[in-house]
């Protein structure tokens, strides 16, 4: 549980700092105000996918004890790799835009891998959650039978 908390806290800090970086980097490079760059999206991606989602996962872990399983560990590392790949390529692409340089298909490909990792991570989370709910239901049913019995 501490690992989830620390990751959520780190994403909160990095998310806030990415907003500051976006503002200062675009100003320093005379990027037109209101002009689109991927940098403007990094802030919300980190805060939503990293900070908020992991806070929700923290609550789910508290209720269902997810973090003790191998499946959950796979979720945690795959999902975090997805966030890092996705937001890292967004920063890269955004900086190129601000600097007036062309992006490449390689950046899009790496971003795609990040999105795939995020998706796989979410599936792993749901599998882990389903396993915990089924186990919890079995314990609840068994306890109810022994009380009735």
N, C-alpha and C positions, 0 to 999 in steps of 0.2 A: 504494500500500500504506500509506503514511503517513496518508492520509485515513481509511482504514478503522480503523487503530490509534487515531487521535485521536478518532474518533467512538465507538469502543468504550470508550475511557477516559472520555470525557465522559458516556456513559450510565452507566458504573459510578459515577462521582461523583454524578450527578443521582439515580440509583437509590437510593444510600445516603442522600442528603439527603432524598429523598421519604419514606423510612421515618421519619426524624427529624421531618419536617414533620407526617406523619400522627399520630405519638405526641403531639407538642406541641400541635398544633391541636385535637385532640380533647380533650386535658386542659384546655386554656385555655378551651374552650367547654362544659365539663362534659358532654361526650357520654358516654352510658353505656358503661362498659367492656364489650366483647364485642358492642356494637351494630354492625350492618353499615353500612358506608359504602364507596363506591368508592375512597376514599383508601387503604384497606387493601390494595388490589390494585395500585396504581400502582408501588409498590416492586418487586414481583416482575415486573411487565410490563416495566419499564425494564431491570431486570437480565437478564431472560431474552431479550426481543426485541432489546434494544439491545446490552448488554454481551456476553452469551454467544453469540448468533447472529453478531454481527459478529466475534468472535474466531474462530469456525469459518470464516466467510467469509475472514478474514485468512489462515488456513492454506490454504484452497482457492486463494486468490490466489497465495500463495507457490508452491504446487505447479503450478498451471495458468496463471498469469499473466493472470488475468481482468481486472484493473483497467485495462488499456490499451485496452479496447474501448468502443465507443459503447453497446452493449447493457448492459454492466456499469455504465456511468455512469447510464443510465436506471434500472437496478435500485437503485443506491445512493441517488439522490435521491428516487425514488418510495417506497422502503422507509422512508427516514428521515422523509419527510413523513407517512407512515402512522403511524409511532411517535409523532411529535409530536402529530398530530391525535387519535389514540386516547387517549394518556395525558393530553393537555391536557383533553379532555372528561371523562375520568375524574376529574381533579382538580376541575374545575368542578362536576360532578355531586356528587362527594363533599363538597365544601365546602358546597354547598347543603343536603345531607342533615344535616351536622353543625350547620348554622345553623338547621335546622328549616324550610327553605323548600322550595317545590315545584320540581321539575325540569320541563323542557319537552320537547316533541317535537323541538325544534330541536337540543337537546343530543344526543339519540339519533341524529338525522340526521347530525350532524357526526361522531359516533363511528362511524356506519356508513360514512361516506366514508373515515375513517381505516382501518377494517378492509378496505375495498375496495382502498385504496392499498397496504396491507400485502400483500394477496393478489396484486395485480398485480406488486408488487415481487418476491415469491417466484417467480412465474412467470418474470419477467425473469431472476432469478438462475439458475433451472434452464435457461433457454434459453442463457444465457451459458456456463454450465457444460457443457452438452451440446455447444455449438459448440467449446469448448476441448478437450473429451475427443475429439471426432471429429478435430479438427486434430492432436492429440497422437498419436492412433492412426495417422493417415495418415503422420506423420513417422516413427513407430516402424516401421511396415510398410515404408516407403520405405528406411529405414536398414537394416532386416533384408534386404531384397532386394539392396541394393548390396553388403552383406557376403557374401551367398550367391553373388552373381552373378559 
